Amino acid sequence: MAKTKIFWIAKKIDDTMQMWGYNNKRKAEEKGLEIYGVGITDFSFRLDGEEFEDEDGNEAFIYSGQIDSFGHFLLYRADGMPKAIGLEQERAATEYVEAELPSSAGACFPAKLKGGSCDVYMSSAVEANGALWTFEDGEVNEKKETKTTMRHIPTFEAFVNENKTADADLEQEIERLEAENPKAYKKEISRLKVRLSAVNMFKKLKK
């Protein structure tokens, strides 16, 4: 199988980390400059924890690199550091996670990225765009495809019942993150608030 170059960038703030992957070097450089490039014109893919202040005034660290992928690759956090590895088969990626990454979190991606890019956000939970699946502590979270047929669409009643305690859980998680470090968890707090709003809206409609 032909190899594909993957250019990756990672940004770390406290216990949170976000990683981006690109098929195109120029687009990866543009992202790197967007994150880190105040006053510089060339972006290096050999950054290893360079300290800087981000746009929100947080102390942040940036990492970058490139790997060869032969079909699939992992972007992940291990021992607080960003890592990337290319693998041929998706099954090999699953076995690698289960055998070698018992305390890590990240995501698996296809070498040919949809739109040419992907990203994974790792904090108290893992969220990814363009991933085949995510993983935490050596366990793969299978990505389930939702078919748009009536029998696969849950009824309104089922949706509300399934999420009847979700608002309390979401509120508790938002409060915890805001108390711990609202700047570092800014993106995750925003995502949780969107979910909370959706759950509350459906509950109001049910009344």
N, C-alpha and C positions, 0 to 999 in steps of 0.2 A: 504494500500500500504506500502511495506517495506521501511524503511528509509535508506538513503544513506548518509554517511559522506562526507562533502565537506570541504577541507582544502584550505584556501584562504590567499593570501599575497597582500599587496598594497604598492606601492611606489609613493610618492608625491614630486613633485618639483614645487614650485611656484603654478601656477594655473593648472598644468597638473597632471594627476594621471593615473597610470596603475595598473590594478588588474589581478591576476592570480588565477585560481581555479583548484583543483586537486582531483581526486578520491582516489589516493594513497598517504598516509602520507609521505612515504619515498621520493617520487618524489617531493612532496611539500617542504620537508626539504632541498632537494638538490637545488631547485630553490631559497629558502630563503638564503641558504649559498652562492649561486652564487651572489645574490644581495648585501647581508649585511655581509657575514660571514668572513671578514678579521680577523684572529686571534681567531675565535671561532670554536668549533667543534659540538656544539648542537644548534639547532634552536628551538625557542619557538613560539608557536601559541597563545601567550598572549602579543604580542608587541603592544604598543599603542602610536605610534608617536615617536619612537626612532630616534634621529637625527644622521646622518652620512654623509660622503662625498662619492659620487659615483665615478665610474671609470673615469668620465669626469671632476671631480673636483667640481661638483655642490653640494650645500647644499640640502640634501634630507631627507625625513622622511619615516620610514617603519612601517607598521601595519600588523597584522596577526590575524587569528582566525580560528574557525571551526564551522560549522553549520550542522544541520540535514536537508536533503532534502527529500521530499516525492514524487518526480516526476520532480520538476522544482526548479530553484532557481534564484535569482537576485544578481548580483554584481553591485553596483552603488555608486555614489558620492552624498552626501546630506550635505549641509552646509559646504562644503569643506572637509568632512570626508568620509572615505570609509565605506560602509555598505554591509551586506550580509544577505539574508533571504531566507529560504526554503519554498516552497509552493507546494501544491499537483497538481492542474490542471493548465494548461497553461492559461485558461480563468481567473482563480483566480489571476495569476500573472499580466495579463492585467488590471484587475479591480483594483488591488492594486496600480499599477503605476498611473492609471488615477485618483484615489481617494486620494492617500496618498503622491504622489511624484510630486507635481506641479512644483517644481524648481530643480529637480534632473536629472541626466543623468546616463545611464548604459546599461546593457543588460540582457536578459533572456536566461538561458541555461537549457538543459535537465540534470537530475541528473546523468544519465549514459553518461559521456562525451566521444565523439569520440577521441580515442587516449589517453584518461584518463586525458586530460587537456584542458583549455580554457583561454582566456584572453580578456580584454576590455581596450581600451585606450581612455581616456576622456580629451579633451582639448576644442578648439573652435568647434570641431565636435567629434562624437563618432565612433570608429571603433572597431570591435570585431572579434575574431576567435572562431568558434565553437558555435556561438550564434543562437538561434531561431529568435531573433530580438533585435534591440536596441531601446532605447527611450531617449527623451530629453524633459524636461519641461512638464512632464505628458502626452506626446504624443508618441504613439508607432509607430516606423518605421517598417512596415511589411517587412519581408524578402521575396523577390519574387524569386521563382524557375524559372530558365531558361531552357526550354526544347530544346534539340538539334535536332530539326526538322527544315527544310528549312523555313517554314512559320514563325518561331519564331526568325530567324536570320535576323537582320536588314541589308539592302543593304548598300554598301559602301557609296552611296550618302546620305542615311538617317543618317548614323553615322556621316559623316562630317557636314551635316546641323545641326544636333542636338548639335554638339560640336563646332560650328563656333565661338562662343564667349568664349569658355572654356579656351583658352590659355591666354586671357587677365585677366580673373577672377583668374586663377591659379597663374599667375605672381604677381598679386596684393596681393594675400594671402601669397605667399612665401615672398615677400618683407616685408609685415607687420610682419610676424613671425620672420624673420631675424633681423628686426629692434628692435623688442620687447625683445626677448631673444633667440638667436640662439642655445644656449646649451640646454635649457629646451625643446625647440620645435624641437630638432634635428631629431627625428624619423618622426614627422609629416611633416617637411620640405622635408625630403628624399622621403616620399610617394608622396607628391605633385609634386616634380620634376619628378618622374617616370611617373605620369599621364600627366604632361605637355609635356614630351618627346614623349609619345605615340600620343597625339593629334597633335603635330607638324609633326610627321612622316607621319600620315595619310593625313595631309594637303599637304605635299610635294608630296606624291604619286598621289594626285588628279590633281596636276598641269600638 
